[in-house]
Amino acid sequence: MSEPSHLRAEFPAVPAELASFRPRAALVLGSGLGGFADSCEKLFEVSYADIPGLPESKVPGHAGKFIGATLGGVPLLLAMGRVHYYEGHSARQTAAHVRFMASLEPQVLVLTNAAGTLNRDFAPGGWMMLSDHLNLTAASPLAGGPNFFDMSEVYDADLRARFRAVASESGVSLHEGVYACVPGPQYETPAEVRMLRALGADAVGMSTVFEAIQARALGLRVVAFSCLTNWAAGVTGETLSHHEVMETGRRAAAVLGGLLETGLRRGLVAG
Ligand code: HPA
């Protein structure tokens, strides 16, 4: 389980409003998905730069701040933007914001990302809830310990069942599948995409997995969603652009917002 005092030592100077906030859930909003914050009631925001110990994001679309908010009365901490392994941060550094959020003792961590789809039944513009992952980075945020952490159920089966039920009641198509995390920063080659399919992946991206590993090691329940922003390279013959990824994310954000609102209410309040 998490040890908040030990975690807090890593972040010795936290602005008071954030230090005293006790969110029920923490969320990481990935590329183009920041629009979810608009459906919440904002209480305060704190830039990552104002928290010594947190690395700063340099990617366009990753704003780099925490928002304290409520949604349907549930206190939430939103991480707007993350840092990536491909920016040159270590695996441990990319999970620093998760350790920070865990120090505020939320029960649940919701991770979101933009991903390329590898599964011909999962069209771009849709959402995939992660059932499991492939960590293809050859790195881990736990290097140095704890060792031999059990990973049989990274993505919480009970929360997934709740989100599945909410999606089907709301008539929203929510796929479930395996997310492959690659180091990036370049997109995949068609041969790499064939390999990823053969390995059993349904979507591919460059984030989330270190955060999920770190959060599980700290005892948080984790659920994660991929916004399927594009067909992975070679599927259609078209080239990929970061702009396309961001635009599709923006359009799809409202759908996830609705699912999260109902799912969080049920999973955490009615729980
Ligand atoms: N590949 C890797 N990462 C991504 C992709 C992709 O096709 N789309 C969005 N993030």
Residues whose N, C-alpha, C, O or C-beta is under 5 A from the ligand:
A	BS01	HPA	A114 A115 G116 Y187 E188 V204 G205 M206 T229 W231 A232 V245
